[in-house]
Amino acid sequence: MAQNKIVVLGAGYGGVRTAKKLAKKYKKNNDVEITLIDKNPYHTLMTELHEVAGGRVHPESVQVELCKIFGKTKVKVVTDYIENVDTDKKVIKTTHGEYAYDYLVVGTGSEPAFFGVPGVKENGFTLWSFEDALKIRHHIEEMFEKASLERNEAKRKEMLTFIVAGSGFTGIEMAGELLEWKTRLAREYNVDENEVTLKVVEAMGTILNMLDRKQADKAEKYMVKHGMEILKNSPIVEVNENNIKLKDGQIINTRTLIWTCGIQANQEAKEYGLDTARAGRLQANEYMQAVGKEDVFVVGDIAYFEEEEGKGTPQIVEAAVQTADTVVKNIVASIEKKEMQKFAGKYHGFMVSIGGRYCVANLMGFKLSGFFAMIMKHLVNIHYLFEVNDVHAIYSYLQHEFFTMEDRRSVMRGHLSSKANRLWLVPLRVFIGSLWLIEGIKKLIGESVWEKMWDAGSIKGFFNAITIGSDSWTKAGNVKMPFTWLQDATSGASAAAGAETATEWAKPIISEVPGWYAAIMQFMMPNPEVAVWFQRIVVLMEIGMGLCLIAGLFTFIFSAVSAGMVVNFILCAMAGWDILWYFFGSIALMGGAGRTFGLDYYIMPWITRLADNFWHGKKVPMYKKAQ
């Protein structure tokens, strides 16, 4: 029987970190028993809940199953509701069990605070759990669905007005998701996007007060530019089913208020018999022990310790992780009878994403915004997930955030997003495009000039050698096609050149042109003059095809042309087995290779919209048709 029983309450950032590190420390020590208790069988990525609520990612993307995190560790995971914590008898009672402990780690987190505003709890939505995120997501979809059928303009406006109360991390990130999501929702439910109203309502005179003013102003400017109305100095004093009332008397009609104005400690913590501090958080000493209980430790949002007078530990992920690290060190120190270490928070900064495409950040003295800030946010998330569940969690994150992202709601827009990721086709597209470009240039200037250029020995000599050679496919009378009727019709010199050229091809796949194909070619090129014009077209096609494939422009069309030209060269008995590279590569490129880091990413949606509007007309909301 274990001599040291450690029970961790809560599978949040602090709880998971604590259990995982203790399990690693005592992996082979049977005297230590670790139990983690949470009402859910998964760890929720709380900082990503806005992505679920805002319809950006699939719900499961913010869940990491506890069985995957602790499956190969000694941690016993218990999915149950905590009913009683007796810190005197050192016993935890759940709905279906009872657990004695020698060391208790409380990491039950926080919950929304309503500050006594009437009607918020009954009529508003909070964003502090997975269930909250799903409720918001489904409610917003429902509002658009109902609005699409509502012909009363006032009621429709009420349904399409969405308000986020609070301008901290959660509020601004939620508002950012709505900014991006509204376009897709309007399209899906056939609603006029111009009728959608988005507002952030803040009681204070500034937003994002955890950032410096310059970064916060950048965020505000970005949001306003994209259609968000920000009401500052506007405390909400009352919330009703169909409206909210501000302190200045203004009434805003809405059926959606997302409340993110503050948090407090999980109210169940009041029953633990421990000292509390501001917002009901559990008072901790410098060793992250609950005051008055040496065998009880506190981690995460619920812990309150002032390193500076009046400033408690911030309720952020980094603080949760660092408090957990301190707790682990001090539980180990207690078990091994060593000196404990004091908590010393070292925070690297703050990051706030506004949708999937924009972010502002203060990191280690650097101020970032836009692309680089968002990349840093992703890297921080990946770093955390690696520590939680290694490469499995990272793979899942990359899938949700990049490779299956819809509506271009990512810092990489839609370049990496595909059911079968097209990123791997980009090198092949550029490679095949380059081969065709080189082949076209060689035919244009002639093989002899091509070789002379590369034998020049200097850059100046290289460029001086560039000219249209006598063996160019574009020269009048210079027939390169190995068809008998063309060779017989040319002069002796041209015939000799043609015959010489014919012998230069690699050993062809087929030894002679099939009769039926020869008949087609003779119809298309009945004489040398037409054949030269045909050759010129081939040169232009190869060069144009190469450039377009490299640039990713009309990739499907030119990939099909590429495959067709390969077939043509084979049937003309002009190509060896090595040309099959072009054929199969071209077939692969037809899977949308130009939509990743190619011009098709921009051009094809535009052409699709034009074609759709041309054939079907521009969509008009149903309620407008009825007017």
Protein Blocks (a to p, Z undefined) as FASTA:
>chain_A
ZZbdcddehjafklmmmmmmmmmmmmmlmkbccddddfbfbdcdfklmmmmmnomacfkl
mpccfklmmmmmcbdcdddddfbdcfknopacdfkbccddfbdcdfebpaddekhpghkl
mmmccdfbfklmmmmmmmmmmmmmmmmmmmbfklmmmmmpccdedjbfklmmmmmmmmmm
mmmmmmmnopafklpccddddfbfbehklbcfklmmmmmmmmmmnopacdehiacfbdcf
kbccdfkopacddfbdcdffbccddfklmmnopacdehhiacddfkopaehiakbccehj
llccdfbghiacdddfklmmmmmmmmmmmmmmmmnopacdddddddfbdcddehjkbccd
deehiacehjllmmmmmmmmmmmmmmmnommlmmmmmmmmmmmcghhiafklmmlgcfbd
cklmmmmmmmmmmmmmmmmmmmmnopklmmmmmmnopaklmmmmgccdfkbckbghiafb
fcfklmmmpcfklmmmmmmmmmmpccdfbfbdcfklmmmmmmmmmbfklmmmmmmmmmmm
mmmmmmmmmnopaklmmmmmmmmmmmmmmmnopacfklmmmmmmmmmmmnopmmgopakl
mmmmmmmmmmmmmmnopaddfklmmZZ
